[in-house]
Amino acid sequence: MSAVNHFTHGPLTPLLAYVMSCIGSMLGLRLTAQAHASRGASRIRWLIGAAISIGGTGIWVMHFIGMMGFEVEGTQIKYDVPLTVASAVVAIVVVGTGLFLVSYGGGRLLALLGGGLLTGLGVASMHYLGMYAMNMSAHVSYDRKVVAASVAIAVIAATVALWFTMRVKRAIWIAGAALVMGVAVSGMHYTGMYAMLVTVDAEPSAVPGADALDFLVPLMTVISLITLTMLLMVILSPSEEELSEDAELVARLELRRRASEQPQPYPAPTPLRPRPAQQQPAQQRPVQPQPARRPQPVFGAPVPEPQPILGAPTSPRQQGFPQDSPRSKTRRR
């Protein structure tokens, strides 16, 4: 066996790895909270961003920052480029799969446990695939018990992380959950590194692959820039409370618009009530026939009606008045 040093640069690499894990986890939790407040294609985009943040920055970048402090005496360490890139893809894909299972699973316990198991196994696979991508003039073996412990830590950490994505929404709780996730991911990484046993070859040979400074540093820089870009997107995007308020305002405006478009029914005409007799106009009142008035007495004595005199003539001829002859009538004409 050869001497293995995990902290070549002292506490710098583990602290920097832990900080990057916390930043990626915090950004991923913030993106998942934004995804839960969105619908359709917007929700899918936020979840993909969360997978890149947690899987890419919080796990993969943290892993290789820790590997920057790894050294084996007596041999040079280089990295297989395709396997290293594949390990990054695996980390992003498995985390994204777990996020989609939990997000579209309705918060059920079965979806949480299934997503945590799948994500934890994927994270462990990423870790050991990245370690397998290391090329050195040595023989590498692993302690199975420690490997099993690291896988268990990965599954538990992934399940807790997915639970945080469903429950944590406020900024202060997201920060606290990110600190816990950073501890879990770092603990899983260094537990897996502790399981590795290295035996240097008696006759060192040429080691193929890319040097860490020539390959890992640019790749980690690109992923970190992508993470910062998504962080700016989250800062500039509306929060979940603002989205809910906007949705409520839009719903009210839509209801008001529909109410204005509907035809308003006209009120039924009110029947006119007949007026009392004393309030009716004079022209509408029925004219009552007035009885003939008889002459009233002057001094209170009744005046008798005129009576015909017996034997008196009633016609003008009988009274002796001259009558006009037909000829006189013709002359007058």
Helices and strands as residue ranges (DSSP letters): E 4-5, H 12-36, H 41-51, I 52-61, H 62-68, E 71-72, E 78-79, H 81-104, H 109-132, E 134-135, E 138-142, H 144-167, H 171-194, E 196-200, H 212-236, H 240-261, G 277-279, G 282-284, H 326-332
